[in-house]
Amino acid sequence: MPAGPSLHSVDAILVLRTSDGARLFTKYYTPPFQATGTAPNQISPLARDVRAQKALESFLSDKLAKRADVEVLLYESRVVLCTIETDIVVAVVGSEDSNEICKCVG
């Protein structure tokens, strides 16, 4: 069952280089109500697993290398909003449940 509405809807913010997808800046978030005293399996895999982070970054790099006009992607039940500026990609990752458009389409 999806969680109720929350102000903490951003899972990650990424700034990647367009040429090779290398990290310039990344920040992965966990909601404050899950940060302490919560079992590790209840925290977002992106916040606790470097392999999951690298997989997301690789996915973005591959997708954006094929099509530079992509603005919205779905990745493992997450919505990724992207913008490309000359030589960098800025991406904001959020839960699919926090996006009203995906609720209507899905």
BELCORTA-V470474 format. One record per backbone hydrogen bond with DSSP energy under -0.5 kcal/mol. NH is the residue of the N-H (numbers start at 1). CO is the residue of the C=O. E is the energy in kcal/mol with one decimal. If there is no record, write none. Layout:
nh = (NH NH)
co = (CO CO)
e = (E E)
This chain:
nh = (9 11 11 12 13 14 15 16 17 18 21 24 25 27 29 34 35 36 42 43 43 47 48 49 50 53 54 55 56 57 58 59 60 61 62 63 64 65 66 67 70 73 75 78 79 80 81 81 82 82 83 85 85 87 88 89 90 91 91 92 93 94 95 96 98 99 100 103 104 105 106)
co = (7 9 93 93 27 91 25 89 22 87 17 15 15 13 11 31 31 32 39 39 40 44 44 45 48 49 50 51 52 53 54 55 56 57 58 59 60 61 62 63 67 80 78 75 94 73 79 92 71 80 90 83 88 85 85 16 83 14 89 81 12 79 9 77 95 96 98 99 100 101 102)
e = (-1.2 -0.6 -3.1 -1.6 -2.2 -2.9 -3.2 -2.5 -2.4 -1.8 -2.1 -2.7 -1.9 -2.3 -2.9 -2.1 -0.7 -0.5 -1.9 -0.5 -0.9 -0.9 -0.9 -2.1 -0.5 -1.7 -2.7 -2.2 -2.0 -2.4 -2.5 -2.4 -2.5 -2.3 -2.6 -2.6 -2.7 -1.4 -1.3 -2.0 -0.8 -2.4 -2.7 -0.7 -2.5 -3.0 -0.5 -2.7 -3.0 -0.5 -1.9 -0.5 -2.7 -0.8 -3.3 -2.9 -2.8 -2.7 -0.5 -2.4 -3.0 -2.6 -0.8 -1.9 -1.0 -1.1 -0.6 -1.4 -1.6 -2.3 -2.8)
